[in-house]
Amino acid sequence: MPQLNPAPWFAILIFTWLVFLTIIPPKVLAHQFPNDPTLQSTQKPTTDPWIWPWH
């Protein structure tokens, strides 16, 4: 039975992982997001108290 001979399957496994680790990661890392997040200011916004009468 050919499934018991590990030589061809091990070579296919190594070649497949070689493809995954050399070709695919640069393509994924080169992906650009359409909406880059903008940096927010570090200052706290000023809040004005409500001057509504509560009676």
C-alpha positions in Angstrom: 0.0 0.0 0.0 1.5 3.4 -1.0 0.2 5.1 2.1 2.8 3.3 4.3 5.7 4.6 2.3 6.5 8.0 4.0 9.1 9.2 1.4 6.7 10.8 -1.1 4.3 12.1 1.5 7.0 13.6 3.6 8.4 15.4 0.6 5.0 16.8 -0.3 4.5 17.9 3.3 7.8 19.7 3.3 7.3 21.3 -0.1 3.8 22.5 0.9 5.1 24.1 4.1 7.9 25.7 2.2 5.4 27.3 -0.1 3.3 28.4 2.8 6.2 29.9 4.7 7.9 31.6 1.7 5.2 32.7 -0.7 2.1 33.4 1.3 3.3 35.5 4.3 4.8 38.4 2.1 1.5 38.5 0.2 -0.5 38.7 3.4 1.8 41.3 5.0 1.6 43.5 1.9 -2.1 43.8 2.3 -3.3 47.4 2.7 -6.4 48.1 4.8 -8.8 50.5 3.0 -9.5 52.5 6.2 -6.3 53.2 8.1 -7.1 54.2 11.7 -6.2 57.8 12.6 -4.4 58.8 15.7 -6.5 60.5 18.4 -5.3 63.3 20.5 -4.2 62.6 24.0 -6.0 65.6 25.5 -9.2 65.0 27.3 -12.2 66.7 25.8 -13.6 69.5 27.9 -17.1 68.8 29.1 -19.5 71.6 30.0 -22.0 71.0 32.8 -25.7 71.1 32.1 -27.4 74.2 33.2 -30.9 72.8 33.0 -33.2 73.4 35.9 -34.1 70.1 37.5 -37.3 71.1 39.3 
